[in-house]
């Protein structure tokens, strides 16, 4: 191997290392920004959940069920049917 061949292979190794460093920085920057965005979204959702009064919502649901028992029954049957379909599909996919 002559000197020009060795020098050329060294240049390509340096170029590859530079590309790797730039790619690593790019990925680290994207990871940091995504992580910050997720933390901010989590904090916003947590604040909204903290502001909800579940006791009041429960009272509203009870009042609706007492004033509309037929609708409440049909809604609960529909929700149960949909949940049953979803659970049955996931069982078929696994086995």
C-alpha positions in Angstrom: 0.0 0.0 0.0 1.4 3.4 -0.9 1.1 6.6 1.1 -1.7 8.1 -0.9 -3.9 5.0 -0.3 -3.4 5.2 3.4 -4.1 8.9 3.5 -7.3 8.5 1.5 -8.6 5.8 3.8 -7.8 8.0 6.8 -9.8 10.8 5.3 -12.8 8.7 4.7 -12.6 7.4 8.3 -12.5 11.0 9.6 -15.4 11.9 7.3 -17.4 8.9 8.6 -16.6 9.9 12.2 -17.8 13.4 11.5 -21.0 12.2 10.0 -21.6 9.9 13.0 -20.9 12.8 15.4 -23.4 15.1 13.5 -26.0 12.3 13.4 -25.5 11.7 17.2 -26.0 15.4 17.9 -29.1 15.5 15.8 -30.6 12.5 17.5 -29.7 13.9 20.9 -31.3 17.3 20.1 -34.5 15.6 18.8 -34.7 13.4 21.9 -34.3 16.3 24.2 -37.0 18.4 22.4 -39.3 15.4 22.4 -38.7 14.7 26.0 -39.4 18.3 27.0 -42.6 18.3 24.9 -43.8 15.1 26.6 -43.0 16.5 30.1 -44.9 19.7 29.3 -47.9 17.8 28.0 -47.9 15.5 31.0 -47.8 18.4 33.4 -50.8 20.1 31.5 -52.8 16.9 31.6 -52.0 16.3 35.3 -53.1 19.9 36.1 -56.4 19.3 34.3 -57.0 16.0 36.1 -56.2 17.7 39.4 -58.9 20.3 38.7 -61.6 17.8 38.0 -64.0 17.1 40.9 -64.9 13.5 40.4 -67.5 13.6 43.2 -69.5 16.3 41.3 -69.3 14.3 38.0 -70.5 11.2 39.8 -73.5 13.2 41.2 -74.3 14.4 37.6 -74.2 10.9 36.3 -76.5 9.6 39.0 -78.9 12.4 38.3 -78.9 11.6 34.6 -79.5 7.9 35.2 -82.4 8.7 37.6 -84.0 11.1 35.1 -83.3 8.9 32.0 -83.2 5.3 33.0 -83.9 3.9 29.6 -81.2 5.8 27.8 -78.7 5.0 30.6 -79.5 1.3 30.2 -79.1 1.4 26.4 -75.9 3.3 26.7 -74.4 0.9 29.2 -75.5 -2.1 27.0 -73.8 -0.5 24.0 -70.6 0.2 25.9 -70.5 -3.3 27.3 -71.0 -4.7 23.8 -68.2 -2.6 22.4 -65.8 -3.6 25.2 -66.7 -7.2 24.6 -66.0 -6.9 20.9 -62.6 -5.3 21.6 -61.6 -8.0 24.1 -62.7 -10.8 21.9 -60.7 -9.4 18.9 -57.5 -9.2 21.0 -57.9 -12.8 22.0 -58.2 -14.0 18.4 -55.2 -12.0 17.3 -53.0 -13.6 20.0 -53.9 -17.2 19.4 
